[in-house]
Amino acid sequence: MKKTKIDYLDEDVAYFLGLLLARGEISQSGGVKRIKIEFPFKNLEVTGIKKSYVQKNELIVGLQSSIARISELTEASVSSSDTEHSVILTMESIKNSMFWRNINLIMQHRRTNYEFEIPIQIYEANDQIKKEFLRGYADVAATARTSNLDQVGRHRVYLDVLNPNWRLPVQLCHLLQNHLKVPVQTITYGHPNLRDPQGKDYKAGRVDSWAREHQIKVYCEAFSNVGFYMPHKQEILEELASFNKKNFADAKFCSPPKRHSESKYRHPGERSSKLPRSIRGKHYSAYWQICADLGCPCQPKCLNIFKPFMQVMQTTLKARKR
């Protein structure tokens, strides 16, 4: 019997994929299929200009609509638990249903957010599907708060990517800027030249302190075109976006200079095995130089990571049109 491929994608599936890529894990043991998604929070309280929320309480309340949506989509048992700094959703099923087969196919049988990439199906979908995916990602791994402002006091949303996943920041930036026309202000990579530029942490014995989350930074008014489903995050986003609109000009798209003369400390971490081979052993003065070596399509050179991904995507799109 010929096997039928499944890659069904609608708004609910796209939202779920966003949750999964942000902090998800797929596993199976004892005949039970399981997906866990962690909703982390570093600070107990998140603040806007006038509004303030206790994050854990708001997450637990806000997750109720997500749980209902996931339950209907997956036909699985969905439960929640919490720790001091996170709320965790767990989906379990003993059935090898179409949903589980579909997710495995779309995710190319990858298992953790350390290795997940944005599925090709998201790139070829309409803008509403792309936004649903990004809202799912943002509900888990993005923050809007006053402490995210830049040097001139303009408020930003941070989208976090766990450090081992070096493919995802460029892919998320590409989806935001090139597909949805949402300008990205900068990307702060978990790289020693960006996180410890003068080597202060290293000299103090905190050798790998730089290996933290990558952060994609978008001005709040620009990210309003995507937004959150978590009510408390959306309310603070709207408050900060309103402030930016009143006080600043329109956000600009990333436009790296051709040269960057700033000198940074030659950090021993530049040779760390925590870095992917495409950038290991190299010294950087600015984030966009890292983007270039990670294959940013907006850069003149497109090396090891993003170019093969785009070639596969284009080949797949051509095959689908036949």
Secondary structure, DSSP 8 states (H G I E B T S, - for coil): ----------HHHHHHHHHHHHHEEEEEETTEEEEEEEEE-SSSEEE-SS-EEEHHHHHHHHHHHHHHHHHHHH-SEEEEEEETTEEEEEEEESS--HHHHHHHHHTTT--BTTT----HHHHTS-HHHHHHHHHHHHHHHEEE-GGG--TTS--EEEEEE-TT--SHHHHHHHIIIIIT-----EEE-S-HHHHSTT-HHHHTT-TTTT---EEEEEEHHHHTTT--SSHHHHHHHHHHHHHHHHHS---------S---------GGGG-TTS-TTTTT---SSHHHHHHHTT-TTSS---SSHHHHHHHHHHHHHHHH-
